[in-house]
Amino acid sequence: MVLAKLKIDISELLEQTERFSVALQKLPQPLLDCDRDLVLDYLDGLESDVVLCQNVGATRTDGPIEILYSLRLGSGFEGLLVALGATKSDGGPSVV
């Protein structure tokens, strides 16, 4: 019988949500009020954009195999962050 420990690391997911929070705080209030429903609807759709990354730990003869999964949001979320970051404080697009 092979024993396995399954671990899930959400640290990258937490970092992504923190970056999203910071991006929202930088938006001007009128723009945030106007696009709130659009952003929330888009976020609801990201539940299917969760990326599961597997890192298999070393097999040990005296213990179980450790399997580590990392969770993160995928390219749809990263695109949303880029779009939020491309907004200037006056609500218009920024020029980089």
N, C-alpha and C positions, 0 to 999 in steps of 0.2 A: 504494500500500500504506500502510495506517495502522498505526503501531506503538503499542503500549500497554504501560505498566508497571502491574502489579497488585501492590498493597501491602496487607498485612493488619496492622491495628493491634489488639493484644490488651491495651492498657493498661487499658481499662475492665474487661475480664474479670479481669485480675490484681487490680484494686482490689476487685472484687466478692468474689473468693476471700479476699482479706485481711480484708474486713469479716465474712465468714462465719467465718473462723478466730478473729477477736476475739470474735464472738458465742458461739462454742462454748467459748472459754476462760472466759467469764463464767458459764456454766451450772454449777450445783452438781454435783459428781461423781456422787452417787447418781442424779440425773436423767439425766445423760449416759450412765452405765452402763446404765440401764434402757431408754433410747430410742435407743441407738446403732444398732442394726440398722434401726429404723424410719427414722432420718435417712439412713443410708447407702443404703437402698433408694430413698428419695425422691430422693436425689442422682443415683442411677443413671438415674432417669427423666428427669432434667433435660437429658440429652444432646440431646433433641429440642426443648428450649426455648432453643436458642442463636439469638439475633437477629443478623442480618447487616444492618448499616447501610452504605449506599453513599454516598460523597462523591466526586463526579467532579471532578477537578482541571481546571485550565485547559488548553485545547489550545494547544500551542506549535508554531509553524511550524518551529522548528529541532530539535524533539525529539518524543518520544512523548507520547501522552495518558497522564496519570497517573490511575489509578483506585484509590481508597483504600476498603477495606472495614474497618469496625470490628466486632469481635465482642463480644457481651455476653450474659449470661444474662437471660432474659425474666421475665415476671410470676410464674411459678411459683417461681423462685428468690427474687424480692423478697418474695413471700408467706412463704417459709420464714424469711427474715431477720426479718420482722416477728413471726412466731410465736416465734422464738428470743429476740427482744428483749422479748417480752411476758412473760417468765418471771422471777419474782423469785428472789433468792438462796435462799429456802427451798423452791423448787421449785413454788410455786403461781403462779397467774396474777397479773400486776401490774395495778394500777389506775392508769390514766393520767389 
